[in-house]
Amino acid sequence: MTNSSSPTGSRTSGAIAVRDLRCDYGPNTFRLEVDGFEVAAGERVALVGPSGCGKSTLVQALAGILAPRRGVVSVDGVELGALDERGRRRFRLTRLGLVFQDLELIDYLDGLDNVLLSRRLAPGGRVSNADRARARDLAGRLGIEHLLGRLPAELSGGERQRLAVCRALATEPSVCLADEPTGALDRVNADAVVDLLVDEVARLGTTLVMVTHDERVLDRFDRVVDGAAAFRGITEEPVR
Ligand SMILES: Nc1ncnc2c1ncn2[C@@H]1O[C@H](COP(=O)(O)OP(=O)(O)OP(=O)(O)O)[C@@H](O)[C@H]1O
């Protein structure tokens, strides 16, 4: 399967377009302002910038998890503001591959079931032998295939991070959003993760936005966007 077809059979674009975005975490908190941010279908973008500038906040908005106060967020041809919570959840499960900093692995599922989670939770969610084989193949490429029978609590931080990367790619998503997917990894494993992400998105035509502080990997991307220049992050201290 490539990203040219959605679960409903219509073509999907993989493109990302953000216009006039304003989002925050509540009154007197950090506010992110993005006048425009575009990623072409199949493009690989590294999102860099100083800690706290709003990279993760933007990724949360692109995933439809943080609802904007204002503006348009269109991902894979879908305007997220037009979907209700259920629709956004379905959209995430069927079209997106996500790696968040807090990984969000399910503690009572073993590694294999965590990798297959999006497939299982998606509408009609059946896991095929081909899905299992793909999950094992991805895990093998990150050196964790032998750990798929373990619970997340029985894995190291780096092993859990690699598991989360496998999960993001398991459904062959149209768009992959990866927030510091190599943050807990040594150089060799970090390179393996970037190799896997870049190879898989190239093969599938998947759009990739990856937040990273690792300058060594930037030449693997089509474009590097510096959040400090591309958008404004404003912290409003509460009045005491
Ligand atoms: N849930 C939250 N509630 C309130 N403020 C938050 C929340 N999450 C993040 N922030 C604040 O929003 C700002 C931007 O955070 P964000 O995580 O987007 O930055 P970042 O560029 O990804 O940083 P890093 O490189 O350190 O991961 C920070 O000042 C942070 O403290």
The ligand as a Tripos MOL2 file, in Angstrom:
@<TRIPOS>MOLECULE
LIG
   31    33     1     0     0
SMALL
NO_CHARGES

@<TRIPOS>ATOM
      1 N1          0.8140   21.0990   28.5990 N.pl3     1 LIG1
      2 C1          1.4000   22.3020   28.7160 C.ar      1 LIG1
      3 N2          0.8680   23.2740   29.4770 N.ar      1 LIG1
      4 C2          1.4330   24.4840   29.5810 C.ar      1 LIG1
      5 N3          2.5730   24.8310   28.9360 N.ar      1 LIG1
      6 C3          3.1670   23.8860   28.1630 C.ar      1 LIG1
      7 C4          2.6170   22.5750   28.0060 C.ar      1 LIG1
      8 N4          3.4200   21.8810   27.1720 N.ar      1 LIG1
      9 C5          4.4070   22.7080   26.8290 C.ar      1 LIG1
     10 N5          4.2640   23.9190   27.4170 N.ar      1 LIG1
     11 C6          5.1330   25.0800   27.2510 C.3       1 LIG1
     12 O1          5.1140   25.4630   25.8950 O.3       1 LIG1
     13 C7          6.3910   25.9440   25.4950 C.3       1 LIG1
     14 C8          6.7950   25.2450   24.2220 C.3       1 LIG1
     15 O2          6.9860   23.8750   24.5150 O.3       1 LIG1
     16 P1          7.3370   22.8210   23.3970 P.3       1 LIG1
     17 O3          7.3650   21.4840   24.0700 O.co2     1 LIG1
     18 O4          6.4380   23.0170   22.2520 O.co2     1 LIG1
     19 O5          8.8090   23.2860   22.9840 O.3       1 LIG1
     20 P2          9.9030   22.5320   22.1070 P.3       1 LIG1
     21 O6         10.4220   23.5220   21.1280 O.co2     1 LIG1
     22 O7          9.3510   21.2730   21.5680 O.co2     1 LIG1
     23 O8         10.9970   22.2140   23.2260 O.3       1 LIG1
     24 P3         12.0460   21.0000   23.3930 P.3       1 LIG1
     25 O9         13.0660   21.1440   22.2960 O.co2     1 LIG1
     26 O10        12.6320   21.2550   24.7550 O.co2     1 LIG1
     27 O11        11.2820   19.7020   23.3510 O.co2     1 LIG1
     28 C9          7.3300   25.7220   26.6630 C.3       1 LIG1
     29 O12         7.5120   26.9680   27.3080 O.3       1 LIG1
     30 C10         6.5890   24.7570   27.5530 C.3       1 LIG1
     31 O13         6.9040   24.9830   28.9060 O.3       1 LIG1
@<TRIPOS>BOND
     1     1     2 1
     2     2     3 ar
     3     2     7 ar
     4     3     4 ar
     5     4     5 ar
     6     5     6 ar
     7     6     7 ar
     8     6    10 ar
     9     7     8 ar
    10     8     9 ar
    11     9    10 ar
    12    10    11 1
    13    11    12 1
    14    11    30 1
    15    12    13 1
    16    13    14 1
    17    13    28 1
    18    14    15 1
    19    15    16 1
    20    16    17 2
    21    16    18 1
    22    16    19 1
    23    19    20 1
    24    20    21 2
    25    20    22 1
    26    20    23 1
    27    23    24 1
    28    24    25 2
    29    24    26 1
    30    24    27 1
    31    28    29 1
    32    28    30 1
    33    30    31 1
@<TRIPOS>SUBSTRUCTURE
     1 LIG1         1 GROUP 0 **** ****
